[in-house]
């Protein structure tokens, strides 16, 4: 973590609301974009980003600085998403999934960009495989770091990543 | 090049494509409506104040309940000591039964 960021976190933990607001403001866009990739639904990502910010305000004192502030936000956001999925069993409802993908596709089309097969396959992956593939191959975390983020053994992460990549490639071929 | 190397290269090509598509997605997506710093400050102040209030309330309730428990315990100990011993004894027996139950349950799970 950068020294400047560490100092800001320290001040925020001591109750400086201005600095905490600044930290959240700086990281909001990054968090939102990560959550869109995880959920494949911009509206759900926005809700999750707000829930994550609320949890961040409540738990800032518990942040130990062992990872970067953005990684900490990503961890909280991912855990909230997984909890919501478990509770609401939303993923089983294909309508929710379809609606989210349609929203992203619409944004692609409105900018004359092509929605390619890779993104379609990624959207069709189960959320547990999508999250691990993203964290490993897009954000560059190690298996151990992902395991800590998701509270699962690194062996499970490794197998989920391998299965996820295999499924993506199978769907593409 | 053996089969493993070939598969590794193919995977790498595929993953590069995936990263490019995701980068493109970042550019295409509408920018989120980021809450302004002022709004966030106000919100944080409000949350912190609410938390402080609820903590004070919890502390007050804790002290009230503690006083009640200690007061009734002391009253009971002075007026009818045998009841205190009865409660102590029953708690001990209940704890013993619970521990025994968990040990038996765990052994059965290990065997099964």
Interface residues (C-beta under 8 A of the other chain):
Chain A: X15 X17 X18 X20 X21 X22 X24 X25 X28 X29 X32 X33 X36 X37 X42 X45 X46 X49 X53 X54 X57 X58 X104 X107 X108 X111 X113 X116 X118 X119 X122 X133 X134 X137 X138 X165 X168 X169 X172
Chain B: X10 X11 X14 X15 X17 X18 X19 X21 X22 X24 X25 X26 X28 X29 X30 X31 X32 X33 X34 X35 X36 X37 X40 X41 X43 X44 X45 X47 X48 X51
